[in-house]
Amino acid sequence: QVQLVESGGGSVQAGGSLRLSCAASGRTFNRNVMGWFRQAPGKEREFVAAISWSTRADYTDAVKGRFSISRDNAKNTVSLQMNSLKPEDTAVYYCAASEGIYYYKGMLYNSWGQGTQVTVSS
């Protein structure tokens, strides 16, 4: 059974940093596109970042220059380094895995973690 488990969420003041990690178990995702999404209270879940097996990365405009996604294929993990955090980054952050190996915008993600809360205070 595939499991994605996020960690690293928490509370931080605006301008601070957090690093989220996602550990996959049950199968390897070395060749799969991995992504991070977030859902703020009262809003729909939105795309944050994605990374292909070749480490090609994409970001939503709101986080470009502040967030960085990376992966360690040997450890079957993907991380999201979040710097210069803003109150509007407050959300539950979800790790996701696609069955696809070539990234394109709007691709389907089939496996999801339970989410980790990130709260940024002003």
N, CA, C and O atoms as a printed pandas DataFrame, in Angstrom:
     atom_number atom_name residue_name chain_id  residue_number  x_coord  y_coord  z_coord
0              1         N          GLN        A               1    0.848   -1.195    0.000
1              2        CA          GLN        A               1    0.000    0.000    0.000
2              3         C          GLN        A               1    0.879    1.240    0.000
3              4         O          GLN        A               1    1.810    1.354    0.798
4              5         N          VAL        A               2    0.579    2.161   -0.895
5              6        CA          VAL        A               2    1.374    3.378   -1.012
6              7         C          VAL        A               2    1.030    4.337    0.120
7              8         O          VAL        A               2   -0.137    4.555    0.446
8              9         N          GLN        A               3    2.063    4.892    0.700
9             10        CA          GLN        A               3    1.863    5.906    1.734
10            11         C          GLN        A               3    2.785    7.078    1.485
11            12         O          GLN        A               3    3.968    6.901    1.195
12            13         N          LEU        A               4    2.239    8.280    1.599
13            14        CA          LEU        A               4    3.032    9.503    1.562
14            15         C          LEU        A               4    2.818   10.190    2.899
15            16         O          LEU        A               4    1.682   10.468    3.285
16            17         N          VAL        A               5    3.892   10.462    3.597
17            18        CA          VAL        A               5    3.796   11.061    4.927
18            19         C          VAL        A               5    4.589   12.360    4.947
19            20         O          VAL        A               5    5.802   12.370    4.734
20            21         N          GLU        A               6    3.875   13.463    5.208
21            22        CA          GLU        A               6    4.514   14.770    5.287
22            23         C          GLU        A               6    4.972   15.057    6.715
23            24         O          GLU        A               6    4.410   14.547    7.684
24            25         N          SER        A               7    5.994   15.876    6.813
25            26        CA          SER        A               7    6.474   16.347    8.120
26            27         C          SER        A               7    7.110   17.714    7.935
27            28         O          SER        A               7    7.402   18.132    6.814
28            29         N          GLY        A               8    7.320   18.406    9.051
29            30        CA          GLY        A               8    8.034   19.680    9.001
30            31         C          GLY        A               8    7.162   20.911    9.091
31            32         O          GLY        A               8    7.675   22.030    9.113
32            33         N          GLY        A               9    5.849   20.727    9.145
33            34        CA          GLY        A               9    4.985   21.891    9.288
34            35         C          GLY        A               9    5.109   22.501   10.666
35            36         O          GLY        A               9    5.749   21.937   11.554
36            37         N          GLY        A              10    4.493   23.656   10.839
37            38        CA          GLY        A              10    4.541   24.329   12.132
38            39         C          GLY        A              10    4.132   25.773   12.011
39            40         O          GLY        A              10    3.565   26.199   11.004
40            41         N          SER        A              11    4.429   26.523   13.060
41            42        CA          SER        A              11    4.088   27.938   13.102
42            43         C          SER        A              11    5.353   28.768   13.033
43            44         O          SER        A              11    6.360   28.438   13.659
44            45         N          VAL        A              12    5.297   29.838   12.274
45            46        CA          VAL        A              12    6.459   30.692   12.102
46            47         C          VAL        A              12    5.981   32.123   11.858
47            48         O          VAL        A              12    4.867   32.338   11.381
48            49         N          GLN        A              13    6.811   33.075   12.178
49            50        CA          GLN        A              13    6.481   34.465   11.902
50            51         C          GLN        A              13    6.800   34.817   10.450
51            52         O          GLN        A              13    7.636   34.179    9.810
52            53         N          ALA        A              14    6.135   35.817    9.957
53            54        CA          ALA        A              14    6.385   36.272    8.589
54            55         C          ALA        A              14    7.868   36.574    8.393
55            56         O          ALA        A              14    8.519   37.179    9.245
56            57         N          GLY        A              15    8.374   36.139    7.255
57            58        CA          GLY        A              15    9.788   36.275    6.959
58            59         C          GLY        A              15   10.620   35.069    7.331
59            60         O          GLY        A              15   11.783   34.963    6.943
60            61         N          GLY        A              16   10.027   34.163    8.081
61            62        CA          GLY        A              16   10.736   32.971    8.517
62            63         C          GLY        A              16   10.755   31.882    7.468
63            64         O          GLY        A              16   10.281   32.063    6.346
64            65         N          SER        A              17   11.318   30.737    7.860
65            66        CA          SER        A              17   11.479   29.609    6.938
66            67         C          SER        A              17   10.990   28.319    7.579
67            68         O          SER        A              17   11.014   28.159    8.800
68            69         N          LEU        A              18   10.553   27.415    6.735
69            70        CA          LEU        A              18   10.214   26.057    7.124
70            71         C          LEU        A              18   10.634   25.126    6.006
71            72         O          LEU        A              18   10.705   25.524    4.843
72            73         N          ARG        A              19   10.912   23.884    6.368
73            74        CA          ARG        A              19   11.241   22.870    5.365
74            75         C          ARG        A              19   10.300   21.696    5.548
75            76         O          ARG        A              19   10.291   21.059    6.601
76            77         N          LEU        A              20    9.517   21.412    4.537
77            78        CA          LEU        A              20    8.608   20.275    4.550
78            79         C          LEU        A              20    9.270   19.083    3.886
79            80         O          LEU        A              20   10.004   19.227    2.908
80            81         N          SER        A              21    9.005   17.925    4.420
81            82        CA          SER        A              21    9.516   16.693    3.823
82            83         C          SER        A              21    8.369   15.720    3.608
83            84         O          SER        A              21    7.369   15.738    4.327
84            85         N          CYS        A              22    8.535   14.872    2.605
85            86        CA          CYS        A              22    7.530   13.860    2.291
86            87         C          CYS        A              22    8.258   12.543    2.055
87            88         O          CYS        A              22    9.121   12.442    1.184
88            89         N          ALA        A              23    7.901   11.553    2.834
89            90        CA          ALA        A              23    8.511   10.230    2.699
90            91         C          ALA        A              23    7.507    9.276    2.084
91            92         O          ALA        A              23    6.371    9.172    2.546
92            93         N          ALA        A              24    7.929    8.582    1.045
93            94        CA          ALA        A              24    7.063    7.628    0.365
94            95         C          ALA        A              24    7.428    6.215    0.773
95            96         O          ALA        A              24    8.607    5.882    0.898
96            97         N          SER        A              25    6.426    5.391    0.977
97            98        CA          SER        A              25    6.654    3.987    1.296
98            99         C          SER        A              25    5.647    3.137    0.534
99           100         O          SER        A              25    4.621    3.637    0.073
100          101         N          GLY        A              26    5.942    1.877    0.407
101          102        CA          GLY        A              26    5.048    0.976   -0.299
102          103         C          GLY        A              26    5.437    0.766   -1.742
103          104         O          GLY        A              26    5.116   -0.266   -2.331
104          105         N          ARG        A              27    6.123    1.732   -2.316
105          106        CA          ARG        A              27    6.664    1.613   -3.651
106          107         C          ARG        A              27    7.642    2.767   -3.854
107          108         O          ARG        A              27    7.681    3.704   -3.056
108          109         N          THR        A              28    8.412    2.696   -4.900
109          110        CA          THR        A              28    9.342    3.789   -5.167
110          111         C          THR        A              28    8.725    4.743   -6.187
111          112         O          THR        A              28    7.957    4.343   -7.061
112          113         N          PHE        A              29    9.088    6.021   -6.044
113          114        CA          PHE        A              29    8.606    7.039   -6.959
114          115         C          PHE        A              29    9.762    7.724   -7.664
115          116         O          PHE        A              29    9.672    8.888   -8.053
116          117         N          ASN        A              30   10.858    6.978   -7.821
117          118        CA          ASN        A              30   12.059    7.578   -8.395
118          119         C          ASN        A              30   11.828    8.186   -9.767
119          120         O          ASN        A              30   12.466    9.176  -10.125
120          121         N          ARG        A              31   10.916    7.596  -10.541
121          122        CA          ARG        A              31   10.709    8.080  -11.906
122          123         C          ARG        A              31    9.452    8.932  -12.031
123          124         O          ARG        A              31    9.121    9.400  -13.120
124          125         N          ASN        A              32    8.756    9.132  -10.921
125          126        CA          ASN        A              32    7.467    9.807  -10.985
126          127         C          ASN        A              32    7.580   11.285  -10.654
127          128         O          ASN        A              32    8.432   11.705   -9.870
128          129         N          VAL        A              33    6.703   12.058  -11.269
129          130        CA          VAL        A              33    6.585   13.458  -10.892
130          131         C          VAL        A              33    5.978   13.533   -9.487
131          132         O          VAL        A              33    4.985   12.873   -9.181
132          133         N          MET        A              34    6.600   14.347   -8.656
133          134        CA          MET        A              34    6.121   14.566   -7.286
134          135         C          MET        A              34    5.736   16.034   -7.152
135          136         O          MET        A              34    6.348   16.904   -7.771
136          137         N          GLY        A              35    4.717   16.301   -6.339
137          138        CA          GLY        A              35    4.268   17.675   -6.203
138          139         C          GLY        A              35    3.880   18.036   -4.788
139          140         O          GLY        A              35    3.687   17.177   -3.928
140          141         N          TRP        A              36    3.770   19.330   -4.574
141          142        CA          TRP        A              36    3.238   19.879   -3.325
142          143         C          TRP        A              36    2.035   20.751   -3.668
143          144         O          TRP        A              36    2.063   21.532   -4.619
144          145         N          PHE        A              37    0.988   20.601   -2.877
145          146        CA          PHE        A              37   -0.215   21.398   -3.005
146          147         C          PHE        A              37   -0.525   21.995   -1.637
147          148         O          PHE        A              37    0.046   21.576   -0.630
148          149         N          ARG        A              38   -1.421   22.966   -1.601
149          150        CA          ARG        A              38   -1.838   23.536   -0.329
150          151         C          ARG        A              38   -3.305   23.922   -0.384
151          152         O          ARG        A              38   -3.862   24.203   -1.445
152          153         N          GLN        A              39   -3.908   23.927    0.791
153          154        CA          GLN        A              39   -5.303   24.321    0.894
154          155         C          GLN        A              39   -5.466   25.215    2.112
155          156         O          GLN        A              39   -5.265   24.787    3.249
156          157         N          ALA        A              40   -5.833   26.454    1.855
157          158        CA          ALA        A              40   -6.090   27.416    2.927
158          159         C          ALA        A              40   -7.557   27.310    3.351
159          160         O          ALA        A              40   -8.393   26.836    2.581
160          161         N          PRO        A              41   -7.870   27.749    4.568
161          162        CA          PRO        A              41   -9.263   27.680    5.047
162          163         C          PRO        A              41  -10.212   28.392    4.094
163          164         O          PRO        A              41   -9.979   29.538    3.712
164          165         N          GLY        A              42  -11.282   27.705    3.713
165          166        CA          GLY        A              42  -12.282   28.298    2.850
166          167         C          GLY        A              42  -11.905   28.389    1.393
167          168         O          GLY        A              42  -12.648   28.960    0.595
168          169         N          LYS        A              43  -10.757   27.833    1.029
169          170        CA          LYS        A              43  -10.307   27.911   -0.365
170          171         C          LYS        A              43  -10.102   26.511   -0.933
171          172         O          LYS        A              43  -10.011   25.532   -0.193
172          173         N          GLU        A              44  -10.032   26.435   -2.256
173          174        CA          GLU        A              44   -9.766   25.166   -2.903
174          175         C          GLU        A              44   -8.277   24.838   -2.811
175          176         O          GLU        A              44   -7.430   25.717   -2.653
176          177         N          ARG        A              45   -7.994   23.551   -2.916
177          178        CA          ARG        A              45   -6.598   23.137   -2.932
178          179         C          ARG        A              45   -5.932   23.657   -4.204
179          180         O          ARG        A              45   -6.522   23.635   -5.284
180          181         N          GLU        A              46   -4.688   24.126   -4.054
181          182        CA          GLU        A              46   -3.994   24.708   -5.196
182          183         C          GLU        A              46   -2.595   24.125   -5.338
183          184         O          GLU        A              46   -1.984   23.682   -4.365
184          185         N          PHE        A              47   -2.115   24.135   -6.547
185          186        CA          PHE        A              47   -0.775   23.675   -6.879
186          187         C          PHE        A              47    0.263   24.630   -6.307
187          188         O          PHE        A              47    0.084   25.847   -6.352
188          189         N          VAL        A              48    1.350   24.080   -5.769
189          190        CA          VAL        A              48    2.443   24.902   -5.245
190          191         C          VAL        A              48    3.706   24.662   -6.068
191          192         O          VAL        A              48    4.301   25.605   -6.587
192          193         N          ALA        A              49    4.109   23.405   -6.184
193          194        CA          ALA        A              49    5.361   23.096   -6.887
194          195         C          ALA        A              49    5.363   21.634   -7.306
195          196         O          ALA        A              49    4.655   20.805   -6.734
196          197         N          ALA        A              50    6.175   21.334   -8.319
197          198        CA          ALA        A              50    6.325   19.954   -8.760
198          199         C          ALA        A              50    7.738   19.741   -9.249
199          200         O          ALA        A              50    8.430   20.685   -9.630
200          201         N          ILE        A              51    8.163   18.476   -9.233
201          202        CA          ILE        A              51    9.510   18.143   -9.686
202          203         C          ILE        A              51    9.475   16.809  -10.398
203          204         O          ILE        A              51    8.851   15.858   -9.927
204          205         N          SER        A              52   10.150   16.740  -11.539
205          206        CA          SER        A              52   10.211   15.496  -12.295
206          207         C          SER        A              52   11.408   14.667  -11.827
207          208         O          SER        A              52   12.196   15.108  -10.990
208          209         N          TRP        A              53   11.528   13.468  -12.377
209          210        CA          TRP        A              53   12.645   12.601  -11.998
210          211         C          TRP        A              53   13.973   13.227  -12.401
211          212         O          TRP        A              53   15.003   12.953  -11.785
212          213         N          SER        A              54   13.952   14.066  -13.433
213          214        CA          SER        A              54   15.177   14.723  -13.888
214          215         C          SER        A              54   15.435   16.025  -13.137
215          216         O          SER        A              54   16.342   16.779  -13.486
216          217         N          THR        A              55   14.636   16.285  -12.105
217          218        CA          THR        A              55   14.694   17.470  -11.239
218          219         C          THR        A              55   14.278   18.754  -11.939
219          220         O          THR        A              55   14.577   19.849  -11.461
220          221         N          ARG        A              56   13.586   18.626  -13.075
221          222        CA          ARG        A              56   12.950   19.820  -13.633
222          223         C          ARG        A              56   11.839   20.226  -12.671
223          224         O          ARG        A              56   11.035   19.392  -12.253
224          225         N          ALA        A              57   11.797   21.519  -12.319
225          226        CA          ALA        A              57   10.846   21.989  -11.314
226          227         C          ALA        A              57    9.937   23.074  -11.882
227          228         O          ALA        A              57   10.311   23.796  -12.806
228          229         N          ASP        A              58    8.744   23.175  -11.316
229          230        CA          ASP        A              58    7.792   24.220  -11.674
230          231         C          ASP        A              58    7.153   24.732  -10.399
231          232         O          ASP        A              58    6.996   23.983   -9.434
232          233         N          TYR        A              59    6.783   26.004  -10.389
233          234        CA          TYR        A              59    6.213   26.636   -9.206
234          235         C          TYR        A              59    5.039   27.520   -9.598
235          236         O          TYR        A              59    4.991   28.067  -10.699
236          237         N          THR        A              60    4.107   27.646   -8.686
237          238        CA          THR        A              60    3.084   28.654   -8.887
238          239         C          THR        A              60    3.726   30.026   -8.702
239          240         O          THR        A              60    4.683   30.173   -7.941
240          241         N          ASP        A              61    3.197   31.026   -9.399
241          242        CA          ASP        A              61    3.826   32.348   -9.377
242          243         C          ASP        A              61    3.964   32.910   -7.968
243          244         O          ASP        A              61    4.924   33.624   -7.679
244          245         N          ALA        A              62    3.019   32.598   -7.092
245          246        CA          ALA        A              62    3.003   33.180   -5.746
246          247         C          ALA        A              62    4.204   32.767   -4.905
247          248         O          ALA        A              62    4.527   33.438   -3.924
248          249         N          VAL        A              63    4.871   31.675   -5.271
249          250        CA          VAL        A              63    5.980   31.202   -4.432
250          251         C          VAL        A              63    7.326   31.234   -5.158
251          252         O          VAL        A              63    8.352   30.901   -4.565
252          253         N          LYS        A              64    7.336   31.626   -6.414
253          254        CA          LYS        A              64    8.591   31.657   -7.166
254          255         C          LYS        A              64    9.599   32.577   -6.493
255          256         O          LYS        A              64    9.267   33.692   -6.089
256          257         N          GLY        A              65   10.817   32.104   -6.379
257          258        CA          GLY        A              65   11.865   32.876   -5.737
258          259         C          GLY        A              65   11.908   32.725   -4.225
259          260         O          GLY        A              65   12.864   33.160   -3.583
260          261         N          ARG        A              66   10.871   32.106   -3.651
261          262        CA          ARG        A              66   10.840   31.912   -2.196
262          263         C          ARG        A              66   10.868   30.435   -1.807
263          264         O          ARG        A              66   11.465   30.072   -0.793
264          265         N          PHE        A              67   10.236   29.600   -2.592
265          266        CA          PHE        A              67   10.155   28.161   -2.312
266          267         C          PHE        A              67   11.057   27.399   -3.266
267          268         O          PHE        A              67   11.286   27.818   -4.400
268          269         N          SER        A              68   11.567   26.265   -2.781
269          270        CA          SER        A              68   12.403   25.412   -3.623
270          271         C          SER        A              68   12.054   23.954   -3.363
271          272         O          SER        A              68   12.079   23.497   -2.220
272          273         N          ILE        A              69   11.729   23.225   -4.425
273          274        CA          ILE        A              69   11.401   21.814   -4.299
274          275         C          ILE        A              69   12.607   20.980   -4.691
275          276         O          ILE        A              69   13.341   21.331   -5.616
276          277         N          SER        A              70   12.809   19.889   -3.994
277          278        CA          SER        A              70   13.922   18.998   -4.298
278          279         C          SER        A              70   13.505   17.564   -3.997
279          280         O          SER        A              70   12.495   17.318   -3.338
280          281         N          ARG        A              71   14.303   16.625   -4.494
281          282        CA          ARG        A              71   13.991   15.227   -4.238
282          283         C          ARG        A              71   15.277   14.437   -4.031
283          284         O          ARG        A              71   16.333   14.782   -4.561
284          285         N          ASP        A              72   15.161   13.373   -3.249
285          286        CA          ASP        A              72   16.257   12.435   -3.026
286          287         C          ASP        A              72   15.736   11.069   -3.447
287          288         O          ASP        A              72   15.049   10.395   -2.679
288          289         N          ASN        A              73   16.062   10.667   -4.655
289          290        CA          ASN        A              73   15.513    9.416   -5.178
290          291         C          ASN        A              73   16.014    8.201   -4.406
291          292         O          ASN        A              73   15.310    7.197   -4.301
292          293         N          ALA        A              74   17.211    8.288   -3.873
293          294        CA          ALA        A              74   17.748    7.168   -3.103
294          295         C          ALA        A              74   16.946    6.936   -1.830
295          296         O          ALA        A              74   16.818    5.806   -1.360
296          297         N          LYS        A              75   16.411    8.016   -1.279
297          298        CA          LYS        A              75   15.645    7.914   -0.033
298          299         C          LYS        A              75   14.138    7.941   -0.270
299          300         O          LYS        A              75   13.355    7.820    0.672
300          301         N          ASN        A              76   13.739    8.099   -1.523
301          302        CA          ASN        A              76   12.301    8.133   -1.865
302          303         C          ASN        A              76   11.600    9.272   -1.132
303          304         O          ASN        A              76   10.507    9.097   -0.593
304          305         N          THR        A              77   12.240   10.442   -1.119
305          306        CA          THR        A              77   11.677   11.593   -0.425
306          307         C          THR        A              77   11.657   12.803   -1.346
307          308         O          THR        A              77   12.420   12.888   -2.308
308          309         N          VAL        A              78   10.766   13.737   -1.027
309          310        CA          VAL        A              78   10.711   15.016   -1.708
310          311         C          VAL        A              78   10.542   16.100   -0.645
311          312         O          VAL        A              78    9.835   15.904    0.343
312          313         N          SER        A              79   11.184   17.226   -0.852
313          314        CA          SER        A              79   11.167   18.290    0.151
314          315         C          SER        A              79   10.732   19.609   -0.467
315          316         O          SER        A              79   10.820   19.812   -1.678
316          317         N          LEU        A              80   10.262   20.498    0.398
317          318        CA          LEU        A              80    9.885   21.845   -0.019
318          319         C          LEU        A              80   10.488   22.819    0.978
319          320         O          LEU        A              80   10.047   22.903    2.125
320          321         N          GLN        A              81   11.497   23.553    0.535
321          322        CA          GLN        A              81   12.114   24.597    1.354
322          323         C          GLN        A              81   11.347   25.882    1.137
323          324         O          GLN        A              81   11.232   26.366    0.011
324          325         N          MET        A              82   10.818   26.437    2.223
325          326        CA          MET        A              82    9.982   27.631    2.135
326          327         C          MET        A              82   10.658   28.766    2.884
327          328         O          MET        A              82   10.814   28.699    4.103
328          329         N          ASN        A              83   11.054   29.794    2.176
329          330        CA          ASN        A              83   11.703   30.958    2.755
330          331         C          ASN        A              83   10.835   32.191    2.591
331          332         O          ASN        A              83    9.899   32.208    1.791
332          333         N          SER        A              84   11.154   33.211    3.351
333          334        CA          SER        A              84   10.416   34.485    3.274
334          335         C          SER        A              84    8.912   34.241    3.327
335          336         O          SER        A              84    8.153   34.763    2.510
336          337         N          LEU        A              85    8.506   33.457    4.281
337          338        CA          LEU        A              85    7.098   33.082    4.386
338          339         C          LEU        A              85    6.215   34.285    4.683
339          340         O          LEU        A              85    6.608   35.220    5.381
340          341         N          LYS        A              86    5.012   34.228    4.129
341          342        CA          LYS        A              86    4.032   35.303    4.286
342          343         C          LYS        A              86    2.769   34.736    4.939
343          344         O          LYS        A              86    2.525   33.532    4.850
344          345         N          PRO        A              87    1.972   35.566    5.586
345          346        CA          PRO        A              87    0.719   35.067    6.173
346          347         C          PRO        A              87   -0.168   34.357    5.156
347          348         O          PRO        A              87   -0.882   33.420    5.513
348          349         N          GLU        A              88   -0.134   34.783    3.911
349          350        CA          GLU        A              88   -0.964   34.140    2.883
350          351         C          GLU        A              88   -0.462   32.760    2.488
351          352         O          GLU        A              88   -1.118   32.067    1.710
352          353         N          ASP        A              89    0.684   32.349    3.007
353          354        CA          ASP        A              89    1.163   30.980    2.797
354          355         C          ASP        A              89    0.539   30.010    3.792
355          356         O          ASP        A              89    0.730   28.799    3.682
356          357         N          THR        A              90   -0.198   30.532    4.754
357          358        CA          THR        A              90   -0.844   29.674    5.744
358          359         C          THR        A              90   -1.820   28.722    5.073
359          360         O          THR        A              90   -2.720   29.144    4.346
360          361         N          ALA        A              91   -1.630   27.421    5.327
361          362        CA          ALA        A              91   -2.452   26.400    4.673
362          363         C          ALA        A              91   -2.032   25.027    5.176
363          364         O          ALA        A              91   -1.022   24.878    5.865
364          365         N          VAL        A              92   -2.824   24.037    4.817
365          366        CA          VAL        A              92   -2.393   22.650    4.963
366          367         C          VAL        A              92   -1.681   22.277    3.670
367          368         O          VAL        A              92   -2.222   22.446    2.577
368          369         N          TYR        A              93   -0.469   21.772    3.810
369          370        CA          TYR        A              93    0.350   21.422    2.647
370          371         C          TYR        A              93    0.331   19.913    2.445
371          372         O          TYR        A              93    0.524   19.140    3.384
372          373         N          TYR        A              94    0.094   19.509    1.198
373          374        CA          TYR        A              94   -0.025   18.102    0.843
374          375         C          TYR        A              94    1.062   17.698   -0.149
375          376         O          TYR        A              94    1.375   18.434   -1.085
376          377         N          CYS        A              95    1.619   16.540    0.070
377          378        CA          CYS        A              95    2.534   15.913   -0.871
378          379         C          CYS        A              95    1.715   15.013   -1.794
379          380         O          CYS        A              95    0.742   14.394   -1.364
380          381         N          ALA        A              96    2.112   14.945   -3.054
381          382        CA          ALA        A              96    1.366   14.120   -4.008
382          383         C          ALA        A              96    2.323   13.482   -5.000
383          384         O          ALA        A              96    3.386   14.023   -5.304
384          385         N          ALA        A              97    1.922   12.321   -5.496
385          386        CA          ALA        A              97    2.717   11.609   -6.493
386          387         C          ALA        A              97    1.862   11.305   -7.712
387          388         O          ALA        A              97    0.703   10.903   -7.600
388          389         N          SER        A              98    2.461   11.506   -8.876
389          390        CA          SER        A              98    1.778   11.198  -10.120
390          391         C          SER        A              98    2.268    9.873  -10.682
391          392         O          SER        A              98    3.355    9.412  -10.335
392          393         N          GLU        A              99    1.473    9.262  -11.544
393          394        CA          GLU        A              99    1.943    8.076  -12.258
394          395         C          GLU        A              99    2.801    8.486  -13.448
395          396         O          GLU        A              99    3.491    7.649  -14.030
396          397         N          GLY        A             100    2.767    9.745  -13.809
397          398        CA          GLY        A             100    3.544   10.207  -14.946
398          399         C          GLY        A             100    4.991   10.491  -14.596
399          400         O          GLY        A             100    5.319   10.798  -13.450
400          401         N          ILE        A             101    5.849   10.386  -15.592
401          402        CA          ILE        A             101    7.267   10.678  -15.374
402          403         C          ILE        A             101    7.707   11.956  -16.082
403          404         O          ILE        A             101    8.801   12.461  -15.831
404          405         N          TYR        A             102    6.863   12.478  -16.962
405          406        CA          TYR        A             102    7.168   13.739  -17.645
406          407         C          TYR        A             102    6.175   14.790  -17.159
407          408         O          TYR        A             102    4.960   14.600  -17.225
408          409         N          TYR        A             103    6.723   15.906  -16.669
409          410        CA          TYR        A             103    5.872   16.909  -16.048
410          411         C          TYR        A             103    5.142   17.753  -17.097
411          412         O          TYR        A             103    5.710   18.111  -18.128
412          413         N          TYR        A             104    3.897   18.056  -16.820
413          414        CA          TYR        A             104    3.171   19.082  -17.569
414          415         C          TYR        A             104    2.148   19.683  -16.625
415          416         O          TYR        A             104    1.671   19.022  -15.703
416          417         N          LYS        A             105    1.819   20.943  -16.864
417          418        CA          LYS        A             105    0.872   21.657  -15.991
418          419         C          LYS        A             105   -0.487   20.972  -16.029
419          420         O          LYS        A             105   -0.990   20.607  -17.091
420          421         N          GLY        A             106   -1.070   20.805  -14.841
421          422        CA          GLY        A             106   -2.397   20.222  -14.747
422          423         C          GLY        A             106   -2.431   18.709  -14.762
423          424         O          GLY        A             106   -3.505   18.114  -14.853
424          425         N          MET        A             107   -1.265   18.075  -14.675
425          426        CA          MET        A             107   -1.249   16.620  -14.692
426          427         C          MET        A             107   -1.926   16.042  -13.475
427          428         O          MET        A             107   -2.061   16.714  -12.452
428          429         N          LEU        A             108   -2.352   14.800  -13.579
429          430        CA          LEU        A             108   -3.092   14.136  -12.508
430          431         C          LEU        A             108   -2.130   13.556  -11.480
431          432         O          LEU        A             108   -1.106   12.967  -11.829
432          433         N          TYR        A             109   -2.470   13.729  -10.226
433          434        CA          TYR        A             109   -1.718   13.136   -9.127
434          435         C          TYR        A             109   -2.591   12.073   -8.474
435          436         O          TYR        A             109   -3.744   12.340   -8.135
436          437         N          ASN        A             110   -2.057   10.884   -8.297
437          438        CA          ASN        A             110   -2.856    9.740   -7.891
438          439         C          ASN        A             110   -2.738    9.383   -6.413
439          440         O          ASN        A             110   -3.647    8.784   -5.838
440          441         N          SER        A             111   -1.621    9.752   -5.806
441          442        CA          SER        A             111   -1.399    9.405   -4.397
442          443         C          SER        A             111   -1.191   10.689   -3.611
443          444         O          SER        A             111   -0.513   11.609   -4.068
444          445         N          TRP        A             112   -1.784   10.738   -2.426
445          446        CA          TRP        A             112   -1.751   11.954   -1.609
446          447         C          TRP        A             112   -1.401   11.624   -0.165
447          448         O          TRP        A             112   -1.761   10.565    0.348
448          449         N          GLY        A             113   -0.691   12.547    0.484
449          450        CA          GLY        A             113   -0.448   12.427    1.911
450          451         C          GLY        A             113   -1.608   13.023    2.698
451          452         O          GLY        A             113   -2.585   13.512    2.131
452          453         N          GLN        A             114   -1.473   12.968    4.011
453          454        CA          GLN        A             114   -2.534   13.465    4.890
454          455         C          GLN        A             114   -2.448   14.974    5.106
455          456         O          GLN        A             114   -3.418   15.596    5.538
456          457         N          GLY        A             115   -1.320   15.548    4.814
457          458        CA          GLY        A             115   -1.164   16.989    4.956
458          459         C          GLY        A             115   -0.458   17.392    6.237
459          460         O          GLY        A             115   -0.491   16.672    7.235
460          461         N          THR        A             116    0.178   18.548    6.192
461          462        CA          THR        A             116    0.830   19.127    7.362
462          463         C          THR        A             116    0.508   20.614    7.404
463          464         O          THR        A             116    0.548   21.299    6.382
464          465         N          GLN        A             117    0.190   21.102    8.593
465          466        CA          GLN        A             117   -0.251   22.494    8.748
466          467         C          GLN        A             117    0.944   23.440    8.776
467          468         O          GLN        A             117    1.930   23.200    9.472
468          469         N          VAL        A             118    0.837   24.508    8.016
469          470        CA          VAL        A             118    1.812   25.602    8.058
470          471         C          VAL        A             118    1.046   26.872    8.406
471          472         O          VAL        A             118    0.095   27.245    7.719
472          473         N          THR        A             119    1.468   27.526    9.474
473          474        CA          THR        A             119    0.816   28.754    9.917
474          475         C          THR        A             119    1.855   29.867    9.989
475          476         O          THR        A             119    2.869   29.736   10.674
476          477         N          VAL        A             120    1.600   30.955    9.284
477          478        CA          VAL        A             120    2.525   32.088    9.259
478          479         C          VAL        A             120    1.810   33.290    9.866
479          480         O          VAL        A             120    0.775   33.725    9.361
480          481         N          SER        A             121    2.356   33.814   10.927
481          482        CA          SER        A             121    1.753   34.960   11.609
482          483         C          SER        A             121    2.460   36.250   11.206
483          484         O          SER        A             121    3.653   36.260   10.902
484          485         N          SER        A             122    1.702   37.319   11.213
485          486        CA          SER        A             122    2.272   38.623   10.809
486          487         C          SER        A             122    2.883   39.346   11.981
487          488         O          SER        A             122    3.405   40.450   11.823
